[in-house]
Amino acid sequence: MSTQRYPFAYDPAEPFVSRLGEWVADVFYDILPESGFEVRDEQIFMAYQLERAYGDKKTIMAEAGVGTGKTLVYLLYAVCYARYTGKPAVIACADESLIEQLVKPGGDIAKLAEHLDLQVDARLGKSPDQYVCLNKLSAVRFADEDAQVIEEVHESLPDFVNSPGTLQAFHPYGDRKQYPHLNDRQWNKINWDPFQDCFVCPKRQRCGLTLSRDHYRRSKDIIICSHDYYMEHVWTYEARKREGQLPLLPDHSSVVFDEGHLLEEAALNALSYKLKHRIFEELVTRLLEGEIRESLAERVDEAIESSERLFRLLDTYTVAIPGSERKEVRIEPPLLREIERLTNVLDAIGEELVFESGLFSLDGYQMRVVEEHLDMIQTALSLFRKEDGYICWAEENEDETTLSIMPRTVKEILNERVFNTGIPIVFSSATLSVDNSFRYVADSLGIDDFVSFSVASPYDYADKMQMKITDEATSGHPENENRLRDAVSLLQASGGRALILFRTMEELRTFKQDIVHVPEAQGLRFMYEGDREISDLIAAFQQDEESVLCSVNLWEGLDVPGPSLSNVMIWSLPYPPQDPVFNAKRNASSSPYEEIDLPYMLLRVKQGLGRLIRTSSDSGSAAILDESLHTKKEAKDRIAALLPEGVEWTTLTH
């Protein structure tokens, strides 16, 4: 018998998961209470449900309200099961701020070490866009309006980055969190983006992203990443193997999707193809560097000309969407003809490369990279041949157009590559069900076989939480004016200490412009998402007790207990945007409002309200400032029904 590998005695002749379940029961019944922890029936119930999921290697929907301690439960199972299988577990969070919350000092991983003497090897696998790109940094150092702050980033790089000698020693660097003073606009000038070709980068082996991957792959217990990164791993797994690259994540024993109701959006993002003319031209001109035949050179020129025409047509056939950075692409015959022409030219290039490979006139590695990219582009363009089989949109950034294309559904891919892999998969959130059913989330991801449970929060919300809604619209007062007045009134009552949640960045920016003209708000200190790195912004908000945090993306995951967050305001009902992705889902539904818009909004509202009460000693108020609530009876009734037991709203008067 051995006690070194596990925090309990284990005989290999025993069923491991059953023995693990016995130890977890001891943790919650005996060990933690002896350290002063409160025993929660909801937490113990969740532990027994996870024992079943891990024992049967099933997918489980684990809906547990705020304060049930769900993170601690899934960590115990994930870490011990990782040690049993010899493969790390993956904890995939909805975004980067949730990753930071999980590993923060005093968080659940730290509690395992302190109270259970369980030292966890937890390493972060952050998304590529969370790292400095050395090539982009070099390109903008001296030719940019933000040259001074960008030069400071360059000067902070470790010596080995720009050293001509052999790399002797290194450490991970270049993480977004190390540059909290940069706003999102400045960061986007120097961070990795999907159009960086890392495979042929001469600085690759000195890159902070590369070094970080090497570091987290050696984790013995858990790797913590975002939903986006996990889906990118799934989507690129086969392609990276063909290119001789390691998959983004190593083989793992189980997966936990924290805030799992947001996984579909990450899957859609990961499965989208992004095309940009400048990048395409740089790619195919690599084929001109060798002693190639004239016919291949002619096909390359044709491809570049066709791509130019395609992107000129996009500028003609795109329409801006209010409240979204995505533009609708009108699929007209001229556009389809140019897509077909480019597809045919790429087919011809592929045939030419078969001949070139036999002549050895091109560098073999370079040719494989180009072929892989061209295959990706052809796959993307081939979606246009399938009527209603794709979703596409365009985005404008720095006067360049990006065309994004994705399959209409991700269900088949997820079913094959995630949910049928024979490992335990845990969806964890306080909001996985709608009207006591898990089908909305399960159906969106194509999950047929799963177990589920739901436990409520143990907190007495009736005594802790006040709920308010704005009054009906009054004639002569613009909608935004009423919201500003209500918001300032509530902020004065709470002395700041508030989180204001917006549906879009456009709403947040409008509020930021308008609030400076409200005299009653002059003494309030506002912090805005996008002005600095998100975890640094959250820390500053928590430390400055009377500040106000304005955010678009902190509807879930934000954990700020105590008086710093005593007031939550929802600026407008968080319906999904009218963009191509959600419009495609609406078009495929017989009842788009009831099946798409309403469930999405209700989950977001429930998550947003969940930011208020984080511990048994917290109290405060929440408010919905959207006047349209009074004209949407079904939405109003459904929101009232999802409020915690004993909580009823009162109406603010204008």
RANORPE-V464581 format. One record per residue. RES is the residue in one letter. PHI is phi in whole degrees, 0 to 359 (* if undefined). OMEGA is omega in whole degrees, 0 to 359 (NA if undefined). Layout:
res=RES phi=PHI omega=OMEGA
res=RES phi=PHI omega=OMEGA
//
This chain:
res=M phi=* omega=183
res=S phi=233 omega=176
res=T phi=244 omega=185
res=Q phi=281 omega=184
res=R phi=285 omega=183
res=Y phi=240 omega=178
res=P phi=279 omega=179
res=F phi=209 omega=178
res=A phi=287 omega=182
res=Y phi=220 omega=175
res=D phi=261 omega=182
res=P phi=304 omega=178
res=A phi=285 omega=180
res=E phi=273 omega=169
res=P phi=294 omega=188
res=F phi=296 omega=186
res=V phi=296 omega=177
res=S phi=296 omega=179
res=R phi=292 omega=177
res=L phi=298 omega=179
res=G phi=299 omega=178
res=E phi=296 omega=180
res=W phi=294 omega=179
res=V phi=299 omega=176
res=A phi=299 omega=177
res=D phi=300 omega=180
res=V phi=301 omega=186
res=F phi=275 omega=179
res=Y phi=273 omega=189
res=D phi=236 omega=192
res=I phi=294 omega=181
res=L phi=292 omega=176
res=P phi=302 omega=177
res=E phi=294 omega=177
res=S phi=267 omega=177
res=G phi=97 omega=179
res=F phi=281 omega=177
res=E phi=279 omega=177
res=V phi=285 omega=181
res=R phi=243 omega=179
res=D phi=301 omega=181
res=E phi=297 omega=180
res=Q phi=291 omega=180
res=I phi=294 omega=178
res=F phi=299 omega=179
res=M phi=299 omega=180
res=A phi=300 omega=180
res=Y phi=293 omega=179
res=Q phi=292 omega=179
res=L phi=291 omega=176
res=E phi=301 omega=179
res=R phi=295 omega=182
res=A phi=295 omega=180
res=Y phi=289 omega=180
res=G phi=294 omega=182
res=D phi=263 omega=183
res=K phi=53 omega=184
res=K phi=251 omega=168
res=T phi=270 omega=183
res=I phi=231 omega=172
res=M phi=266 omega=185
res=A phi=251 omega=180
res=E phi=266 omega=182
res=A phi=224 omega=184
res=G phi=293 omega=179
res=V phi=301 omega=176
res=G phi=92 omega=178
res=T phi=277 omega=179
res=G phi=73 omega=185
res=K phi=295 omega=182
res=T phi=297 omega=180
res=L phi=299 omega=181
res=V phi=295 omega=184
res=Y phi=291 omega=176
res=L phi=295 omega=180
res=L phi=300 omega=180
res=Y phi=290 omega=184
res=A phi=297 omega=183
res=V phi=293 omega=183
res=C phi=292 omega=178
res=Y phi=293 omega=176
res=A phi=298 omega=180
res=R phi=291 omega=179
res=Y phi=293 omega=183
res=T phi=273 omega=184
res=G phi=77 omega=178
res=K phi=232 omega=181
res=P phi=293 omega=170
res=A phi=271 omega=175
res=V phi=246 omega=172
res=I phi=254 omega=182
res=A phi=257 omega=183
res=C phi=258 omega=185
res=A phi=294 omega=179
res=D phi=203 omega=185
res=E phi=292 omega=180
res=S phi=294 omega=177
res=L phi=293 omega=176
res=I phi=300 omega=181
res=E phi=296 omega=179
res=Q phi=299 omega=184
res=L phi=292 omega=185
res=V phi=257 omega=183
res=K phi=294 omega=175
res=P phi=302 omega=181
res=G phi=84 omega=179
res=G phi=283 omega=187
res=D phi=294 omega=178
res=I phi=293 omega=177
res=A phi=295 omega=179
res=K phi=294 omega=178
res=L phi=300 omega=181
res=A phi=293 omega=186
res=E phi=286 omega=190
res=H phi=258 omega=180
res=L phi=245 omega=184
res=D phi=52 omega=181
res=L phi=246 omega=181
res=Q phi=279 omega=186
res=V phi=258 omega=175
res=D phi=274 omega=182
res=A phi=250 omega=182
res=R phi=232 omega=185
res=L phi=266 omega=173
res=G phi=249 omega=186
res=K phi=284 omega=180
res=S phi=296 omega=182
res=P phi=305 omega=182
res=D phi=289 omega=175
res=Q phi=268 omega=182
res=Y phi=233 omega=175
res=V phi=294 omega=171
res=C phi=263 omega=184
res=L phi=297 omega=179
res=N phi=292 omega=179
res=K phi=295 omega=179
res=L phi=299 omega=180
res=S phi=295 omega=185
res=A phi=289 omega=185
res=V phi=248 omega=185
res=R phi=305 omega=189
res=F phi=247 omega=186
res=A phi=233 omega=184
res=D phi=210 omega=180
res=E phi=295 omega=178
res=D phi=259 omega=186
res=A phi=303 omega=184
res=Q phi=295 omega=181
res=V phi=290 omega=178
res=I phi=291 omega=177
res=E phi=295 omega=176
res=E phi=297 omega=176
res=V phi=296 omega=180
res=H phi=299 omega=181
res=E phi=291 omega=180
res=S phi=277 omega=181
res=L phi=295 omega=177
res=P phi=301 omega=183
res=D phi=302 omega=187
res=F phi=291 omega=184
res=V phi=298 omega=183
res=N phi=251 omega=179
res=S phi=280 omega=180
res=P phi=283 omega=185
res=G phi=280 omega=178
res=T phi=290 omega=179
res=L phi=290 omega=183
res=Q phi=261 omega=182
res=A phi=214 omega=180
res=F phi=208 omega=173
res=H phi=215 omega=179
res=P phi=301 omega=180
res=Y phi=205 omega=173
res=G phi=84 omega=181
res=D phi=286 omega=178
res=R phi=310 omega=183
res=K phi=296 omega=180
res=Q phi=282 omega=180
res=Y phi=232 omega=186
res=P phi=294 omega=183
res=H phi=284 omega=179
res=L phi=284 omega=173
res=N phi=279 omega=185
res=D phi=298 omega=180
res=R phi=296 omega=179
res=Q phi=292 omega=181
res=W phi=298 omega=182
res=N phi=294 omega=177
res=K phi=282 omega=187
res=I phi=234 omega=182
res=N phi=267 omega=176
res=W phi=299 omega=172
res=D phi=222 omega=187
res=P phi=299 omega=182
res=F phi=264 omega=175
res=Q phi=274 omega=182
res=D phi=264 omega=185
res=C phi=292 omega=186
res=F phi=296 omega=183
res=V phi=246 omega=181
res=C phi=285 omega=180
res=P phi=290 omega=181
res=K phi=261 omega=189
res=R phi=303 omega=185
res=Q phi=285 omega=176
res=R phi=249 omega=185
res=C phi=279 omega=179
res=G phi=298 omega=177
res=L phi=296 omega=179
res=T phi=298 omega=181
res=L phi=294 omega=178
res=S phi=297 omega=179
res=R phi=297 omega=178
res=D phi=298 omega=182
res=H phi=288 omega=186
res=Y phi=288 omega=180
res=R phi=296 omega=182
res=R phi=270 omega=180
res=S phi=297 omega=179
res=K phi=270 omega=188
res=D phi=248 omega=183
res=I phi=220 omega=171
res=I phi=245 omega=182
res=I phi=253 omega=181
res=C phi=221 omega=177
res=S phi=267 omega=173
res=H phi=304 omega=181
res=D phi=303 omega=183
res=Y phi=291 omega=179
res=Y phi=296 omega=179
res=M phi=293 omega=175
res=E phi=296 omega=175
res=H phi=301 omega=181
res=V phi=297 omega=187
res=W phi=288 omega=184
res=T phi=261 omega=187
res=Y phi=305 omega=183
res=E phi=290 omega=181
res=A phi=297 omega=180
res=R phi=294 omega=177
res=K phi=296 omega=179
res=R phi=296 omega=181
res=E phi=276 omega=182
res=G phi=79 omega=180
res=Q phi=258 omega=173
res=L phi=286 omega=172
res=P phi=301 omega=182
res=L phi=299 omega=179
res=L phi=239 omega=177
res=P phi=286 omega=173
res=D phi=305 omega=184
res=H phi=226 omega=189
res=S phi=270 omega=180
res=S phi=201 omega=179
res=V phi=228 omega=171
res=V phi=244 omega=175
res=F phi=261 omega=178
res=D phi=286 omega=191
res=E phi=54 omega=188
res=G phi=294 omega=179
res=H phi=292 omega=180
res=L phi=262 omega=187
res=L phi=292 omega=183
res=E phi=300 omega=180
res=E phi=299 omega=178
res=A phi=296 omega=180
res=A phi=295 omega=179
res=L phi=296 omega=179
res=N phi=298 omega=184
res=A phi=291 omega=183
res=L phi=273 omega=179
res=S phi=273 omega=176
res=Y phi=262 omega=179
res=K phi=243 omega=182
res=L phi=240 omega=178
res=K phi=219 omega=186
res=H phi=300 omega=183
res=R phi=302 omega=181
res=I phi=291 omega=178
res=F phi=299 omega=180
res=E phi=296 omega=178
res=E phi=298 omega=182
res=L phi=293 omega=187
res=V phi=287 omega=178
res=T phi=290 omega=173
res=R phi=298 omega=181
res=L phi=289 omega=182
res=L phi=271 omega=187
res=E phi=280 omega=182
res=G phi=259 omega=177
res=E phi=275 omega=186
res=I phi=260 omega=179
res=R phi=286 omega=183
res=E phi=298 omega=182
res=S phi=296 omega=178
res=L phi=292 omega=179
res=A phi=300 omega=179
res=E phi=293 omega=178
res=R phi=296 omega=178
res=V phi=297 omega=178
res=D phi=299 omega=178
res=E phi=297 omega=181
res=A phi=296 omega=180
res=I phi=296 omega=179
res=E phi=297 omega=180
res=S phi=294 omega=178
res=S phi=298 omega=178
res=E phi=300 omega=180
res=R phi=296 omega=181
res=L phi=300 omega=183
res=F phi=285 omega=172
res=R phi=293 omega=177
res=L phi=296 omega=179
res=L phi=302 omega=179
res=D phi=298 omega=180
res=T phi=278 omega=188
res=Y phi=254 omega=176
res=T phi=246 omega=182
res=V phi=230 omega=179
res=A phi=294 omega=179
res=I phi=246 omega=179
res=P phi=303 omega=178
res=G phi=80 omega=181
res=S phi=222 omega=174
res=E phi=279 omega=178
res=R phi=274 omega=177
res=K phi=252 omega=177
res=E phi=288 omega=176
res=V phi=257 omega=177
res=R phi=276 omega=185
res=I phi=278 omega=180
res=E phi=256 omega=182
res=P phi=308 omega=179
res=P phi=300 omega=179
res=L phi=292 omega=180
res=L phi=296 omega=179
res=R phi=295 omega=180
res=E phi=288 omega=175
res=I phi=297 omega=179
res=E phi=296 omega=180
res=R phi=296 omega=180
res=L phi=296 omega=179
res=T phi=299 omega=180
res=N phi=294 omega=178
res=V phi=296 omega=179
res=L phi=295 omega=175
res=D phi=300 omega=180
res=A phi=295 omega=177
res=I phi=297 omega=178
res=G phi=301 omega=178
res=E phi=293 omega=178
res=E phi=297 omega=182
res=L phi=293 omega=176
res=V phi=298 omega=178
res=F phi=293 omega=182
res=E phi=297 omega=181
res=S phi=296 omega=178
res=G phi=284 omega=180
res=L phi=271 omega=181
res=F phi=55 omega=179
res=S phi=271 omega=179
res=L phi=244 omega=175
res=D phi=301 omega=186
res=G phi=300 omega=182
res=Y phi=293 omega=179
res=Q phi=301 omega=182
res=M phi=294 omega=178
res=R phi=297 omega=180
res=V phi=297 omega=180
res=V phi=297 omega=180
res=E phi=300 omega=180
res=E phi=296 omega=179
res=H phi=294 omega=180
res=L phi=295 omega=176
res=D phi=299 omega=179
res=M phi=298 omega=181
res=I phi=295 omega=179
res=Q phi=297 omega=177
res=T phi=298 omega=179
res=A phi=297 omega=182
res=L phi=293 omega=180
res=S phi=294 omega=179
res=L phi=298 omega=180
res=F phi=292 omega=179
res=R phi=279 omega=182
res=K phi=255 omega=181
res=E phi=299 omega=182
res=D phi=63 omega=180
res=G phi=259 omega=185
res=Y phi=213 omega=172
res=I phi=231 omega=179
res=C phi=220 omega=176
res=W phi=202 omega=179
res=A phi=236 omega=176
res=E phi=227 omega=177
res=E phi=252 omega=178
res=N phi=213 omega=180
res=E phi=53 omega=176
res=D phi=64 omega=175
res=E phi=242 omega=179
res=T phi=263 omega=173
res=T phi=245 omega=176
res=L phi=259 omega=178
res=S phi=248 omega=182
res=I phi=226 omega=177
res=M phi=218 omega=172
res=P phi=299 omega=182
res=R phi=293 omega=181
res=T phi=229 omega=178
res=V phi=250 omega=189
res=K phi=300 omega=185
res=E phi=296 omega=181
res=I phi=294 omega=180
res=L phi=294 omega=180
res=N phi=299 omega=183
res=E phi=284 omega=192
res=R phi=261 omega=181
res=V phi=237 omega=192
res=F phi=271 omega=175
res=N phi=242 omega=182
res=T phi=265 omega=175
res=G phi=76 omega=176
res=I phi=239 omega=177
res=P phi=296 omega=178
res=I phi=229 omega=184
res=V phi=244 omega=168
res=F phi=263 omega=183
res=S phi=235 omega=178
res=S phi=188 omega=171
res=A phi=277 omega=184
res=T phi=222 omega=176
res=L phi=247 omega=184
res=S phi=247 omega=172
res=V phi=234 omega=184
res=D phi=55 omega=177
res=N phi=66 omega=178
res=S phi=238 omega=179
res=F phi=263 omega=187
res=R phi=292 omega=182
res=Y phi=300 omega=180
res=V phi=288 omega=183
res=A phi=298 omega=181
res=D phi=293 omega=181
res=S phi=295 omega=181
res=L phi=253 omega=179
res=G phi=75 omega=180
res=I phi=267 omega=180
res=D phi=262 omega=187
res=D phi=249 omega=179
res=F phi=205 omega=171
res=V phi=250 omega=184
res=S phi=206 omega=172
res=F phi=201 omega=179
res=S phi=219 omega=175
res=V phi=231 omega=183
res=A phi=277 omega=175
res=S phi=293 omega=179
res=P phi=278 omega=187
res=Y phi=280 omega=179
res=D phi=271 omega=184
res=Y phi=294 omega=182
res=A phi=301 omega=181
res=D phi=266 omega=189
res=K phi=253 omega=193
res=M phi=235 omega=170
res=Q phi=256 omega=183
res=M phi=235 omega=181
res=K phi=228 omega=170
res=I phi=232 omega=180
res=T phi=288 omega=180
res=D phi=284 omega=177
res=E phi=295 omega=181
res=A phi=299 omega=178
res=T phi=248 omega=183
res=S phi=295 omega=177
res=G phi=87 omega=180
res=H phi=238 omega=177
res=P phi=301 omega=181
res=E phi=306 omega=183
res=N phi=294 omega=179
res=E phi=295 omega=178
res=N phi=297 omega=181
res=R phi=295 omega=179
res=L phi=300 omega=181
res=R phi=296 omega=178
res=D phi=296 omega=182
res=A phi=297 omega=181
res=V phi=296 omega=178
res=S phi=300 omega=179
res=L phi=292 omega=179
res=L phi=293 omega=177
res=Q phi=295 omega=180
res=A phi=295 omega=182
res=S phi=265 omega=182
res=G phi=64 omega=187
res=G phi=78 omega=175
res=R phi=52 omega=191
res=A phi=226 omega=170
res=L phi=243 omega=175
res=I phi=250 omega=184
res=L phi=255 omega=181
res=F phi=248 omega=181
res=R phi=282 omega=183
res=T phi=222 omega=174
res=M phi=294 omega=178
res=E phi=298 omega=176
res=E phi=298 omega=181
res=L phi=298 omega=181
res=R phi=296 omega=177
res=T phi=296 omega=177
res=F phi=300 omega=180
res=K phi=300 omega=178
res=Q phi=288 omega=187
res=D phi=280 omega=189
res=I phi=293 omega=180
res=V phi=292 omega=181
res=H phi=263 omega=179
res=V phi=261 omega=185
res=P phi=304 omega=183
res=E phi=293 omega=182
res=A phi=262 omega=187
res=Q phi=297 omega=181
res=G phi=275 omega=182
res=L phi=270 omega=180
res=R phi=254 omega=183
res=F phi=258 omega=173
res=M phi=238 omega=187
res=Y phi=237 omega=174
res=E phi=303 omega=181
res=G phi=101 omega=180
res=D phi=279 omega=178
res=R phi=200 omega=181
res=E phi=301 omega=195
res=I phi=294 omega=181
res=S phi=291 omega=176
res=D phi=292 omega=178
res=L phi=296 omega=179
res=I phi=296 omega=180
res=A phi=298 omega=179
res=A phi=295 omega=178
res=F phi=298 omega=181
res=Q phi=293 omega=182
res=Q phi=282 omega=179
res=D phi=266 omega=194
res=E phi=303 omega=186
res=E phi=264 omega=181
res=S phi=277 omega=180
res=V phi=234 omega=181
res=L phi=258 omega=180
res=C phi=249 omega=189
res=S phi=214 omega=174
res=V phi=254 omega=190
res=N phi=245 omega=182
res=L phi=253 omega=175
res=W phi=294 omega=178
res=E phi=228 omega=172
res=G phi=89 omega=181
res=L phi=290 omega=183
res=D phi=234 omega=180
res=V phi=236 omega=179
res=P phi=286 omega=177
res=G phi=93 omega=187
res=P phi=291 omega=181
res=S phi=300 omega=177
res=L phi=233 omega=181
res=S phi=246 omega=187
res=N phi=209 omega=177
res=V phi=243 omega=178
res=M phi=238 omega=175
res=I phi=258 omega=187
res=W phi=292 omega=176
res=S phi=213 omega=182
res=L phi=300 omega=189
res=P phi=277 omega=173
res=Y phi=291 omega=177
res=P phi=295 omega=184
res=P phi=290 omega=176
res=Q phi=272 omega=182
res=D phi=254 omega=186
res=P phi=302 omega=182
res=V phi=294 omega=182
res=F phi=284 omega=175
res=N phi=296 omega=177
res=A phi=296 omega=178
res=K phi=293 omega=178
res=R phi=296 omega=182
res=N phi=296 omega=181
res=A phi=273 omega=184
res=S phi=253 omega=176
res=S phi=282 omega=178
res=S phi=224 omega=188
res=P phi=301 omega=181
res=Y phi=293 omega=183
res=E phi=288 omega=186
res=E phi=263 omega=185
res=I phi=245 omega=189
res=D phi=292 omega=185
res=L phi=295 omega=179
res=P phi=300 omega=178
res=Y phi=301 omega=182
res=M phi=298 omega=182
res=L phi=296 omega=177
res=L phi=298 omega=181
res=R phi=294 omega=179
res=V phi=299 omega=180
res=K phi=298 omega=178
res=Q phi=294 omega=181
res=G phi=300 omega=178
res=L phi=297 omega=180
res=G phi=291 omega=178
res=R phi=286 omega=189
res=L phi=282 omega=185
res=I phi=259 omega=183
res=R phi=249 omega=177
res=T phi=221 omega=182
res=S phi=293 omega=181
res=S phi=262 omega=180
res=D phi=285 omega=172
res=S phi=205 omega=179
res=G phi=163 omega=183
res=S phi=232 omega=176
res=A phi=230 omega=182
res=A phi=212 omega=171
res=I phi=249 omega=188
res=L phi=261 omega=184
res=D phi=275 omega=181
res=E phi=293 omega=181
res=S phi=294 omega=178
res=L phi=303 omega=183
res=H phi=283 omega=180
res=T phi=260 omega=181
res=K phi=239 omega=188
res=K phi=300 omega=182
res=E phi=298 omega=178
res=A phi=298 omega=181
res=K phi=298 omega=180
res=D phi=294 omega=182
res=R phi=290 omega=177
res=I phi=293 omega=178
res=A phi=301 omega=182
res=A phi=288 omega=182
res=L phi=271 omega=177
res=L phi=296 omega=179
res=P phi=303 omega=182
res=E phi=303 omega=178
res=G phi=90 omega=181
res=V phi=259 omega=176
res=E phi=233 omega=184
res=W phi=269 omega=170
res=T phi=244 omega=185
res=T phi=256 omega=174
res=L phi=286 omega=177
res=T phi=255 omega=180
res=H phi=286 omega=NA
//
